[in-house]
């Protein structure tokens, strides 16, 4: 299975009037396409509720950065709504130009191969550097995390079913539920593979560092320097 990387895709420097957007910009604009005025905080909540289960959830700074970019291009408008006599919040709404832009992107953008950056698999690949039991703990934790994500996606898909406007997000969330279930099952199979490796006698303990080898662990501030460290 290939989860989408949480790294923002690289983008070239564009001029102020260049309408090209990174994927996060299209995601933010897409959330506004459901025809509700949203604050940056609202967008973050929606992203944490839905997008994080199959894409990723941008930070507040990224969301506000994209909203500023979208407003510059005329894709959104903003206004301040007073919450009481003192406090106000800025809310954003999609424009006709923004709706047409995100519609064009959704219909015509190239179908990209998802980027697989699986940290747990990288650690298994480097298993000869880790004690077999510790490696098993890492995979078991990934299995449990995947099951929690699967359950969360199932709940959110059920909530989306109650809103007609969220019919397509419901389908995406159902996919997320199946994906995380598959990740859970793959992790369970990997645990069996690790057990078989141990039973075969091929599992190895990591070679210990020589006693006089300098520690590779990061030194905490205030701890003594090594003999070769210079101020």
N, C-alpha and C positions, 0 to 999 in steps of 0.2 A: 504494500500500500504506500502511497506517496503523499504525505501531508504537505500542504503549501508552506513554504519557508516563511518565517516571521520577519525575515529581512525585507526591507523595502527594495523593490527592483531598482537597479541603477538607472538613472535618468540623465540625459544630456542637459547642459545649461541652455535654457530657452529664454528668449526675449520676453519683455513684459507683456506683449500682445500675442504671444504664441499660445494657442489653446491646448497644447499637449499637456496631459496630466499623468502623474503616476497612478498606479492602481488604487492607492488609498484615496486619492482625490475623487476617482470615479465611485468608490464605495461610499464616501461621504455624500456626494451629490445624489447617488442612488437612494440613500436613506431619505433624502428630502423629496424624492420623486413620489413618495407615498402621500404627498399633498398635505402634510402637516408642517406647521411652523415648529422648529426645534431649536433649542439652545445647544451650545457645544456640550453641555453636561447631558442633555437628553440624547444626543448622538452617541456619546460615550456609553451611556446605559444600554442603548439599542445594540451597539456593537458588542458589548459584553454579553448581552442576552442571546445574540444570534450569530454574528460574524465570527466570533472567536472559535466556534465549534467546527468551522470548515475553511476559514481563511485566516484571519487573525484580528486582534482588537488593537487599533491604533491608540497611542497615548493621547492625553489631552493636548499636549503641545503640537502633535501632528495634526490632530483634528482642527485646532484653531488656525494652524498654518495653512491647511487646505481650504478652510472657510475663507480666509483672507485672499488666497489665490483665486478661488471660485468667484468671489465678489468682484475682484479686479477684472476678471474676464466677462462679467455681466451674467454669470450663470446663477447667482443667488443675489437676493437683496436681504437687508437686515434692518431691524428696528429695535428700539428699546421698549420693553414692556415693564411697567412699574409693578412690583410685587406688593409694595406698601407705600407709605408716604416718603420713605427714604430710599429703599433699595429697588433697583431695577435689574433686568437681565436682557441681554441681547438675543433675539431669536432670528432665525434665518428661514427663508422660503425660496423655493426654486423658481426661476423665471422660465418663460417660454423658450428662450435660447438655451438655458441649462437643460430643460427637459428634452429638447431636440438633440443636444450634444450627447447626453448620457444614453438616449435611445439609439443614436447612431453607433456609439461605442459598443453597447450591448449586442447590437445586430451584426457589426462588421469587424470587431477586433479579432486578430488572429487567435486561433485556438492553441494556447500554449501548453507544453508538457509541464505538469506540476513538478516543482523542484523538491527533490527528496533530500532533506538534511536531518537524518535520524540520529540524534545524539546517543541514544541507547545502543543502536547498532554499531556506531563507531566505537563505543566502549567494549562491546562484545568482540569486535574485530581486533581490538587490542587486549584481548583476554589473557594473553600470555604474560601481561604485566600486572594482573590482578588475581588475588586468591580466588579459587573456584567458588567458594561459598559466598564471598562478597559479590562476585559477578552474578550469582543466582539471586541475591538480594536486590540487586539493581534491576534485573529483568522482572522480578516479582513486583517491585514497586511500580514499574511501568505498566504491568498488567492491571494492577489495582487502579492506577490513574486513568487508564483507558476505560475501565468499567464505570468509574465515576463520570467521565465525560459522556459515555453512552447513555447513562441514566439521565444526565442533565439534558442531553439532546432530545431524549424521549419526552421529557416533561415540557420542554420548550416547543416541540412539534405539536404536542397536544394543545398548548395555549394558542399557538398560531392557528390551529384548526377552528378556533372560536371566532376569528376575524376574517371576513371575506377578502379583505385587502391583502391578507398575508397568505393567500393560497400557494403562491410560488415559494415564498420563504419556508412554508411548511414542507414542501417537497425537498428543499435544500437541507432542512433540519432532519428529515427522515433519512436522507443520504448520510448525514453526519452520524446519526445513530448507528446505521449499519457499518459505517467506516470504523468507528471506535469499537464496535463489537468485534470487527475483524482484527483490529490491532490487539485487542484483549486475547483473542483466540490465537493469534500468531505468537504473542508473548508466552502463552501457556504451552504452545508447541515448542518454543525455544527452551523453556524450562525442561521439557522432556529431553530435548536434544542435549542439553548440558548434563543432565543426569546420565544419559547414555555415554557421553564422553567420559564422565568420571568412572562409570562402570567398566569402560573399555581399557582404562589405565592410561589413556592418552592425555588426560587433563594434567596440566603442569602448574606447579607453584612458581611465582615470579622469582627470578634470580635476585638474591639480596644484593644491595649495594655494598661495595667494600667499606670496611670500617673507617678508612681515612678519606672516603669520598665526600665532597661537600654536599650538604643538604640541598635538594632542589625545591624544598618547600619555601614559600614566600616568608620573609622575616617580618614580624610585626614591628610597628614603630616602637622604639625604646629598648629593643632587645640588643644584646651585645653583637658587635660586628665580628665577622670571621677574620682569621689572620691575614687573608689576602684582600680584605675590603679596605678601601681608601675613603677617607672623608672627602 
